[in-house]
Amino acid sequence: MLPLPVTVCMTAVFVLMLTALSLMVSVRRFQLNVISGDGDDMTLRRRIRAHGNFIENAPLCVLLVLAIEAVLATSTMIWVVALILMASRLLHVFGTLTRTKQIIAPAMVMQHITLAICGVWLLIQTFGNMSAGGL
């Protein structure tokens, strides 16, 4: 088995989060007898948006952690990146579902800064290995 404990852990957490978000949408749809759309219900609309935003961002977060683990970054760095990304996703979900805008913006800033820094770091690692004859 390929040792990717951080990616596996993060994937498990995100699977549980996605399942919860999906169930929240399904339950509200059942309560309102709405098959598609949001039935002009603000609660359902917020749940759909929280679910959608999670789907839009969580896969890239997992892929980023996988890439960092694959290039054998330090365990501490991998866990810090994963925890920041998981916290940002949790905060965004909470902020969206509770209409707490003061939480949503910092959550997205945390995520975007982490993605950008790690993306640059991965490019440096890649081109550093290429010039050293590693790739």
Steps between C-alpha positions, in 0.01 A plus 500: 500500500628846411551694824278807461350539848417870474325463165306198626398683820398815313304298246314320779412830671384652172292191413318534833453874451366452147263228618366728774457792259326280245266359762415851620392593146305176454318532833400860426381405151289222655356740760401746228406237240742668255663274241722755328601860556462665838123551516572865586600382849796684653601208721510262205683760292772536768534122530531460123763775489699349788490160329592649161788705633635196680487296179673781311791527743551181701637283216776752421591515870537121512703495177729769637568303818557187291752685283682637805515152651618356168801735486585390852460828683550488875220340694448818700458709185251254353289491817505881536382545140230233542377648829483852355303374199266287713443791740428735211244258356334451840487875566358568153227240545410637843503859375285418197244298694468757779531809277807613696689705243775580750605133485468441125754759384782392735434136410538571130811715558655215701427256221612720211826605665580139589420379147714774344801450728490123459453526124810719471691269735407198287618677183831585669537137606420380149737735318769449765486125437500552124816711510663245730416227249230350722210514254 
